[in-house]
Amino acid sequence: MSLPTQRALDIDLDVPADFGNWLAGLTDGEGSFYVSVDLGRRSVMCRFSIGLRADDGGLLEEIRERLGDIGSISGFKTGNVAPMVAFYVSAQADVLKVLIPFFDRYPLRSKKKLDYALWKEAALLIGSKQHLTPDGLAEVLRLKAEMEAGRKYNGANGANGATA
């Protein structure tokens, strides 16, 4: 299977380096990469989110604006935890044209870099419509399963391959 590359997508993301490095660090701590597959609805997509306490919600609006007004922000509350707010990006064009170039330019350093690599591979498959073939869908499902397996805690010295 041939995957499109960032260069093939011909994208120039223009964000200041201090913002890019800050957002990569925030994503290492608070970001999430998901691959969603709903076979009943014939829906396959990649989603990115960052969740913070509601009193830090202004940061998410800044992120949304600096990345070109992509995604959405919504609030929620779970249990006895302080109200939360989350920034979500699920439009595949935004994933391909903004998020992948951004995280390729400002790489993650935590174990989330492994999730990102798998998520990116799935996003490129979806972006090139390969997920519409049986082999392509099987590959997306494999990547999703690998991401989910990698989220399990590996003990005090098992940072899932992350390096400092």
FENZI-V395357 format. One record per residue. N is the residue number from 1. RES is the residue in one small letter. PHI is phi in whole degrees, 0 to 359 (NA if undefined). PSI is psi in whole degrees, -180 to 180 (* if undefined). Layout:
((N,RES,PHI,PSI) (N,RES,PHI,PSI))
This chain:
((1,m,NA,129) (2,s,262,125) (3,l,258,142) (4,p,293,149) (5,t,257,168) (6,q,302,-41) (7,r,298,-39) (8,a,294,-28) (9,l,282,-13) (10,d,52,63) (11,i,240,140) (12,d,235,105) (13,l,269,125) (14,d,245,92) (15,v,230,147) (16,p,298,146) (17,a,299,-37) (18,d,295,-39) (19,f,293,-45) (20,g,300,-45) (21,n,293,-39) (22,w,298,-46) (23,l,294,-37) (24,a,298,-43) (25,g,295,-43) (26,l,298,-41) (27,t,296,-39) (28,d,306,-39) (29,g,270,-39) (30,e,237,-3) (31,g,270,162) (32,s,217,141) (33,f,244,129) (34,y,231,146) (35,v,245,123) (36,s,249,127) (37,v,231,118) (38,d,238,95) (39,l,295,-32) (40,g,297,-39) (41,r,266,-1) (42,r,56,44) (43,s,243,127) (44,v,225,124) (45,m,204,162) (46,c,252,140) (47,r,226,146) (48,f,235,143) (49,s,211,156) (50,i,228,127) (51,g,245,136) (52,l,222,166) (53,r,299,148) (54,a,302,-31) (55,d,287,-5) (56,d,253,13) (57,g,301,-28) (58,g,300,-31) (59,l,297,-39) (60,l,292,-36) (61,e,294,-39) (62,e,298,-43) (63,i,300,-49) (64,r,303,-47) (65,e,294,-46) (66,r,292,-23) (67,l,269,12) (68,g,94,30) (69,d,58,40) (70,i,268,164) (71,g,71,-167) (72,s,215,162) (73,i,233,133) (74,s,216,152) (75,g,262,158) (76,f,200,165) (77,k,221,134) (78,t,233,124) (79,g,56,-139) (80,n,268,14) (81,v,278,152) (82,a,303,152) (83,p,305,143) (84,m,242,162) (85,v,221,145) (86,a,225,145) (87,f,256,125) (88,y,238,140) (89,v,230,120) (90,s,229,-10) (91,a,295,123) (92,q,297,-31) (93,a,297,-40) (94,d,290,-36) (95,v,300,-48) (96,l,286,-41) (97,k,266,-15) (98,v,237,-58) (99,l,291,-45) (100,i,297,-48) (101,p,299,-37) (102,f,297,-53) (103,f,286,-18) (104,d,287,-37) (105,r,282,-37) (106,y,240,82) (107,p,292,150) (108,l,284,158) (109,r,241,-20) (110,s,276,-175) (111,k,298,-15) (112,k,295,-17) (113,k,297,-29) (114,l,289,-43) (115,d,301,-45) (116,y,300,-45) (117,a,300,-43) (118,l,291,-42) (119,w,299,-44) (120,k,299,-45) (121,e,300,-43) (122,a,296,-43) (123,a,298,-40) (124,l,292,-36) (125,l,297,-45) (126,i,294,-44) (127,g,299,-30) (128,s,265,10) (129,k,66,13) (130,q,291,-20) (131,h,293,-13) (132,l,280,-10) (133,t,264,155) (134,p,302,-43) (135,d,293,-40) (136,g,294,-42) (137,l,296,-41) (138,a,299,-38) (139,e,292,-41) (140,v,299,-43) (141,l,296,-38) (142,r,295,-44) (143,l,297,-42) (144,k,300,-46) (145,a,297,-40) (146,e,295,-39) (147,m,298,-46) (148,e,295,-38) (149,a,293,-34) (150,g,287,-14) (151,r,280,-9) (152,k,287,142) (153,y,292,133) (154,n,252,20) (155,g,91,177) (156,a,300,-35) (157,n,250,15) (158,g,250,81) (159,a,275,26) (160,n,53,36) (161,g,88,-1) (162,a,290,146) (163,t,236,153) (164,a,271,*))
